[in-house]
Amino acid sequence: MQKVLRLLAAALAFSGAVGTASAQVMTFENTDNNPYASQYPFLGHADALVEGDYAVQMFSSQPDAALGDFVGAVMNLSSCFTLQCPTNNPTNYLGALNDGIPEFTRLDGGLFNLTQFDASFLGAGSVPISATAIGLQVLGLDAFNTVVQEIVWLPGPVNGNLSFSTYALSASFASTAFKAVDILGYACDSTGSCSRGVNLGQFGLDNVTFATPVPEPSTWALLCLGLIGIAVIRRRATAKA
């Protein structure tokens, strides 16, 4: 019995030590050498970027979209085109343009957590930008094909400049295991009305952080208790024999 209690104590200690898996971060610094974006750094409808164990595929929101329709680009300070861009990020980032929709998945089709990202609004030419510039609708599809939603609001210029900031997703969203996560931009006007479909829902993403889901501590504890129970039954059966 004392041996069983020691095993139980070890199992509970192990379950308490279980944490989140190590993170992977999509930085867009090493996405140029792949066959899924033939016009890199420009991205068309259905083009994809791969980094580590993850991919992001860009989609047009137009119902009659054709392969190659321009919906994004890998951008930096020297390649802002005619947009109003953030000024505080010297590295590459993903620009979702013309209401383009980035969709994140694992290369092996497995489940993942999305915990946080850096983001900034991208202004269209000389179009005025509101104090609240855009709402990002983050849509996760879980293992049961249920859609989980979170809204992230991005500000307009501060002291005349757009800037990247880090946005941590809620504990509930970040701990949910997803098959895919889409991000849609809704551009906001001065009245607070936000909408899509006019090619103004444009935003930049960087340092998108993922983790591989791990069982909850309670699940580990139940598993360990089950294994201990099997060991006890076998020992008793051996003793009777």
PyMOL commands that set and color helices and strands:
alter all, ss='L'
color gray80, all
select helices_A, chain A and resi 2-17+171-174+217-240
alter helices_A, ss='H'
color red, helices_A
select strands_A, chain A and resi 23-26+42-44+48-51+54-59+70-75+93-96+101-106+113-121+132-142+147-155+165-168+178-188+194-195+203-211
alter strands_A, ss='S'
color yellow, strands_A
deselect
rebuild
show_as cartoon
